[in-house]
Amino acid sequence: MTGNRILLESGTNEVELLELYLDEGDGDKYKRWSFGLNVAKVKKIVREADLKKFSGRKQRGPGAQGVAGIDPQNPLVMGMFEFMGTVIPLIDLSGWLRMEPVSKDRRMVLVTEFNEVVSAFLVSGVNRIHRVSWQELESLQGNMAKYAEGTIIGTVKLTNPDRILQVLDLEQAMEDLNPARDKAAVDEVEEVVDCVYQALCADDSRSMRNLVKLSLERGGFEVEAYPNGLEIWKALEEISQKVDKTGLPVSEFIQLVVSDIEMPGMDGHALTKRIKEDPNLRDLTVYLFSSLITNELLHKGEAVGANRQYSKPQIATLVKQARTDLNKLYKCKSL
């Protein structure tokens, strides 16, 4: 796979998931765990032996600077290698998931790009691509949610063959490798304290959800945050009912929605489409904020009516533009 060109119809609430796997144990006695990753995040799959100019982590020496603020000396960074003229880190996925190390005789490398960062993850191998609906992705519940929060965003039950596909939260992995990045991103947001707008946001990644909420609050918003598209849609349905009952415009209750794209239950494109098709909600300002805002995918957000689209490192720009857009439409509430 050399770059992804799989584009689904806008608003269908579907996603293409690449199935990768990690094997625990050696020889014939091993356990295989299947995981899923949005194909749009995958640039290339290569054999570990084919890595160009690979340098082990310990060979780089103290004080070496990593990519996107990632310290090459971090135990999860197995080394650095050259990819398309850029040096990127090779990250130990099994180590981040607190699993046994991947066997040396079964190793592949997944080169990914999201949040405007190119990196790579060591896996045992890849299987196939599954086209599924986000409705099929079940959020974690109970003790599993407590155990896997921050690593897995949900599971998909596959029938051919029968197994469970755990969908990875690699955005959280990058946050764990560079925890200062999100704090710096929030600090870049211009602080507003004189008046507020009302906003809802949704993101299945814990780190990204916190980043959006804290950034909007710093920028003068009161924010309700939701872990997936289905939950935020339920909240919006209640607001739609209030509009029906009161006859007031939707802006009396909420002025802004900021949504991730890939989420359990309902993705951001399907959510935006529903908002714009609802006569009570269609005037809402909707921003898509995702690691998947690429040139190839921008048209999908446009097709469903998103007002603006931003890549996830651009949170300060998003907040500033949101206040500019809303100031032209409404008068914010004074504190």
C-alpha positions as CSV (number, residue, x, y, z in Angstrom):
1,M,0.0,0.0,0.0
2,T,1.6,3.3,-1.1
3,G,-0.8,5.9,0.0
4,N,-4.6,5.5,0.3
5,R,-7.1,6.5,-2.3
6,I,-10.2,4.7,-0.9
7,L,-12.9,7.4,-0.8
8,L,-16.4,6.5,0.4
9,E,-19.5,8.5,-0.5
10,S,-20.0,11.5,1.8
11,G,-22.3,11.0,4.9
12,T,-22.7,7.2,4.5
13,N,-21.3,6.6,8.1
14,E,-18.9,4.0,6.7
15,V,-15.1,3.6,7.1
16,E,-12.4,1.4,5.6
17,L,-10.4,-0.3,8.5
18,L,-7.1,-2.0,7.9
19,E,-6.8,-5.1,10.0
20,L,-3.4,-5.4,11.6
21,Y,-2.3,-7.9,14.2
22,L,0.1,-8.5,17.0
23,D,1.3,-12.0,18.0
24,E,2.2,-12.8,21.6
25,G,4.4,-15.9,22.1
26,D,6.8,-17.8,19.9
27,G,6.6,-20.7,17.5
28,D,3.3,-22.5,17.2
29,K,2.3,-21.4,20.7
30,Y,1.2,-17.8,20.1
31,K,-1.9,-15.7,20.6
32,R,-3.0,-13.4,17.7
33,W,-4.7,-10.1,18.5
34,S,-6.5,-8.2,15.7
35,F,-6.7,-4.4,15.6
36,G,-8.2,-1.9,13.3
37,L,-6.9,1.4,11.9
38,N,-8.6,3.8,9.4
39,V,-7.0,3.2,6.0
40,A,-6.9,6.9,5.5
41,K,-4.1,7.1,8.1
42,V,-1.9,4.6,6.5
43,K,0.8,5.7,4.0
44,K,2.7,2.5,3.5
45,I,3.3,-1.0,4.8
46,V,6.9,-2.3,4.7
47,R,9.0,-5.1,6.0
48,E,11.2,-4.2,8.9
49,A,14.2,-5.5,7.0
50,D,13.5,-3.0,4.2
51,L,13.8,0.1,6.4
52,K,16.3,2.6,5.0
53,K,19.1,4.0,7.2
54,F,17.6,2.5,10.4
55,S,19.2,3.7,13.5
56,G,18.5,2.1,16.9
57,R,17.3,4.4,19.7
58,K,20.5,3.8,21.8
59,Q,22.7,4.8,18.9
60,R,21.5,8.3,18.7
61,G,23.0,9.5,21.9
62,P,21.8,12.0,24.6
63,G,20.2,15.2,23.6
64,A,19.0,14.0,20.2
65,Q,15.9,15.8,18.9
66,G,13.1,13.6,17.7
67,V,10.2,14.2,15.3
68,A,7.2,16.3,16.4
69,G,8.7,16.6,19.9
70,I,9.1,12.8,20.4
71,D,12.2,12.0,22.4
72,P,14.2,9.2,20.6
73,Q,15.2,8.0,24.1
74,N,11.6,7.2,25.0
75,P,11.4,3.4,25.7
76,L,8.6,3.1,23.1
77,V,10.8,4.5,20.3
78,M,12.7,1.6,18.8
79,G,14.7,3.8,16.5
80,M,14.6,6.3,13.6
81,F,14.6,5.6,9.9
82,E,14.4,7.5,6.7
83,F,11.1,7.6,4.8
84,M,10.7,9.7,1.7
85,G,13.5,12.0,2.6
86,T,12.3,12.5,6.2
87,V,13.6,10.8,9.4
88,I,10.6,9.3,11.4
89,P,10.4,7.3,14.6
90,L,9.6,3.6,14.8
91,I,7.2,3.1,17.7
92,D,6.7,-0.2,19.6
93,L,3.0,-0.7,19.3
94,S,3.0,-3.8,21.5
95,G,4.8,-1.9,24.2
96,W,2.3,1.0,24.2
97,L,-0.5,-1.6,24.5
98,R,1.3,-3.3,27.4
99,M,1.7,-6.5,25.5
100,E,4.5,-8.9,25.0
101,P,7.2,-7.8,22.4
102,V,6.5,-8.8,18.8
103,S,8.5,-11.8,17.7
104,K,11.5,-10.9,15.6
105,D,10.6,-13.5,12.9
106,R,7.2,-11.9,12.3
107,R,7.5,-8.1,12.0
108,M,6.1,-5.5,9.7
109,V,6.1,-1.7,9.8
110,L,3.0,0.5,9.4
111,V,3.9,4.0,8.2
112,T,1.1,6.4,9.2
113,E,0.3,10.1,8.8
114,F,-2.3,11.9,10.9
115,N,-2.3,15.2,12.8
116,E,0.2,16.3,10.2
117,V,2.8,13.9,11.6
118,V,4.4,11.0,9.8
119,S,5.5,8.1,12.1
120,A,5.6,4.3,12.1
121,F,4.4,1.5,14.2
122,L,5.9,-2.0,14.5
123,V,3.3,-4.8,14.1
124,S,3.4,-8.6,13.5
125,G,1.6,-8.2,10.2
126,V,-1.5,-7.0,8.3
127,N,-4.5,-9.0,7.1
128,R,-7.1,-7.2,5.0
129,I,-9.3,-4.2,4.7
130,H,-12.8,-4.2,6.1
131,R,-15.5,-1.8,5.0
132,V,-17.8,-1.3,8.0
133,S,-20.4,1.2,9.3
134,W,-19.5,3.2,12.4
135,Q,-22.7,1.9,13.9
136,E,-20.9,-1.5,14.0
137,L,-18.2,0.0,16.2
138,E,-19.2,-0.6,19.8
139,S,-17.8,1.6,22.5
140,L,-16.1,-0.1,25.4
141,Q,-18.2,-0.7,28.5
142,G,-17.7,-1.5,32.1
143,N,-14.3,-2.8,33.3
144,M,-13.0,-3.0,29.7
145,A,-13.6,0.7,29.2
146,K,-11.5,1.4,32.4
147,Y,-8.7,-1.0,31.3
148,A,-8.5,0.0,27.6
149,E,-9.4,3.7,27.8
150,G,-6.8,5.7,25.9
151,T,-5.7,2.8,23.7
152,I,-8.9,1.4,22.2
153,I,-11.8,3.5,21.0
154,G,-14.1,0.5,20.4
155,T,-14.6,-3.0,18.9
156,V,-16.1,-4.4,15.7
157,K,-17.3,-8.0,15.6
158,L,-16.2,-9.6,12.3
159,T,-18.0,-12.6,10.9
160,N,-15.6,-13.8,8.2
161,P,-13.8,-15.2,10.0
162,D,-15.4,-14.8,13.4
163,R,-13.2,-12.5,15.6
164,I,-13.1,-9.1,17.4
165,L,-11.3,-6.2,15.8
166,Q,-10.1,-3.6,18.3
167,V,-9.9,-0.1,16.8
168,L,-6.8,1.7,18.0
169,D,-6.6,5.3,19.4
170,L,-3.2,6.2,17.9
171,E,-3.8,9.9,18.6
172,Q,-3.5,9.0,22.2
173,A,-0.3,7.1,21.5
174,M,1.3,10.2,20.0
175,E,0.0,12.3,23.0
176,D,1.6,9.8,25.4
177,L,4.9,10.1,23.5
178,N,4.8,13.9,23.6
179,P,2.5,15.1,26.4
180,A,3.7,18.7,26.2
181,R,2.4,19.1,22.7
182,D,-1.3,19.4,23.7
183,K,-0.6,21.8,26.5
184,A,1.4,24.0,24.2
185,A,-1.5,23.9,21.7
186,V,-4.0,25.1,24.4
187,D,-1.6,27.8,25.5
188,E,-1.6,29.2,21.9
189,V,-5.3,29.9,22.1
190,E,-6.1,33.6,22.8
191,E,-7.8,33.8,26.2
192,V,-11.3,35.4,26.2
193,V,-13.0,36.2,29.5
194,D,-15.6,38.9,28.8
195,C,-18.4,36.9,27.1
196,V,-19.2,33.4,26.0
197,Y,-20.7,31.3,23.3
198,Q,-22.3,27.9,23.7
199,A,-20.6,24.9,22.0
200,L,-20.8,21.1,21.8
201,C,-17.8,19.0,20.8
202,A,-17.4,15.3,20.1
203,D,-14.2,13.2,19.8
204,D,-13.7,9.5,20.6
205,S,-10.0,10.1,21.5
206,R,-9.7,11.1,25.2
207,S,-6.7,13.3,24.6
208,M,-8.3,15.1,21.6
209,R,-11.6,15.6,23.4
210,N,-9.8,17.2,26.3
211,L,-7.8,19.4,24.0
212,V,-10.8,20.7,22.1
213,K,-12.8,21.3,25.3
214,L,-10.0,23.1,27.1
215,S,-9.1,25.2,24.0
216,L,-12.7,26.3,23.4
217,E,-13.2,27.2,27.1
218,R,-10.0,29.3,27.0
219,G,-11.3,31.0,23.9
220,G,-14.6,32.0,25.5
221,F,-17.0,29.1,25.1
222,E,-19.1,27.0,27.5
223,V,-18.6,23.5,26.2
224,E,-20.3,20.1,26.6
225,A,-18.1,17.3,25.4
226,Y,-19.2,13.9,24.1
227,P,-17.2,10.7,23.4
228,N,-18.8,9.8,20.0
229,G,-21.0,11.0,17.2
230,L,-24.1,9.1,18.4
231,E,-24.0,10.7,21.9
232,I,-23.7,14.3,20.6
233,W,-26.5,13.6,18.1
234,K,-28.8,12.6,21.0
235,A,-28.0,15.9,22.6
236,L,-28.7,17.8,19.4
237,E,-32.0,16.0,19.0
238,E,-33.0,17.3,22.4
239,I,-32.1,20.8,21.3
240,S,-34.1,20.4,18.1
241,Q,-37.1,19.4,20.2
242,K,-36.7,22.6,22.3
243,V,-36.7,24.6,19.1
244,D,-40.0,23.0,18.1
245,K,-41.6,23.6,21.5
246,T,-40.4,27.2,22.0
247,G,-40.3,28.5,18.5
248,L,-36.9,30.1,19.3
249,P,-34.0,29.8,16.8
250,V,-31.4,27.2,17.5
251,S,-28.8,29.9,18.3
252,E,-30.7,30.6,21.6
253,F,-29.5,27.2,22.8
254,I,-26.2,26.5,20.9
255,Q,-24.1,28.3,18.4
256,L,-21.2,25.9,17.5
257,V,-20.6,22.2,17.0
258,V,-17.0,20.9,16.7
259,S,-16.7,17.3,15.7
260,D,-14.1,14.7,15.0
261,I,-14.7,12.6,11.9
262,E,-14.0,8.9,12.9
263,M,-16.2,8.0,15.9
264,P,-18.2,5.0,17.1
265,G,-21.9,5.0,16.4
266,M,-21.9,8.0,13.9
267,D,-19.0,9.6,12.2
268,G,-18.5,13.4,11.8
269,H,-19.6,13.4,8.2
270,A,-22.9,11.6,9.0
271,L,-23.4,13.9,12.0
272,T,-22.9,17.0,9.9
273,K,-25.3,15.7,7.2
274,R,-28.0,15.1,9.8
275,I,-27.5,18.6,11.3
276,K,-27.8,20.3,8.0
277,E,-30.8,18.3,7.0
278,D,-32.7,19.0,10.2
279,P,-34.8,22.2,9.7
280,N,-34.3,23.2,13.4
281,L,-30.5,22.7,13.4
282,R,-29.4,23.5,9.9
283,D,-28.3,27.0,10.8
284,L,-25.8,25.7,13.3
285,T,-22.1,26.5,12.6
286,V,-20.4,23.1,12.3
287,Y,-16.6,22.6,12.2
288,L,-14.9,19.3,11.5
289,F,-11.7,18.9,13.4
290,S,-9.8,15.8,12.6
291,S,-6.5,14.1,11.8
292,L,-8.1,13.1,8.5
293,I,-8.5,16.6,7.0
294,T,-6.5,15.9,3.8
295,N,-6.8,17.3,0.3
296,E,-8.4,14.0,-0.7
297,L,-11.0,14.1,2.0
298,L,-11.9,17.8,2.2
299,H,-14.5,17.4,-0.5
300,K,-16.4,15.0,1.8
301,G,-16.8,17.6,4.5
302,E,-17.9,20.2,1.9
303,A,-20.4,17.8,0.5
304,V,-22.2,17.3,3.8
305,G,-22.2,21.1,4.6
306,A,-19.4,21.6,7.1
307,N,-18.8,25.3,7.6
308,R,-15.1,24.8,8.1
309,Q,-12.6,22.0,8.4
310,Y,-9.3,21.9,10.4
311,S,-6.5,19.4,11.0
312,K,-6.0,18.6,14.6
313,P,-2.8,20.6,15.3
314,Q,-4.7,23.8,14.2
315,I,-6.8,24.2,17.4
316,A,-5.8,27.9,18.1
317,T,-6.7,28.8,14.5
318,L,-10.0,27.0,14.9
319,V,-11.0,28.8,18.1
320,K,-10.0,32.2,16.7
321,Q,-12.0,31.6,13.5
322,A,-15.0,30.4,15.4
323,R,-15.2,33.6,17.4
324,T,-14.8,35.6,14.2
325,D,-17.5,33.7,12.4
326,L,-19.9,33.8,15.4
327,N,-19.3,37.5,16.1
328,K,-20.7,38.2,12.6
329,L,-23.8,36.2,13.4
330,Y,-24.6,36.7,17.1
331,K,-24.0,38.8,20.1
332,C,-22.2,36.6,22.8
333,K,-23.5,36.5,26.3
334,S,-21.6,38.8,28.7
335,L,-20.3,37.3,31.9
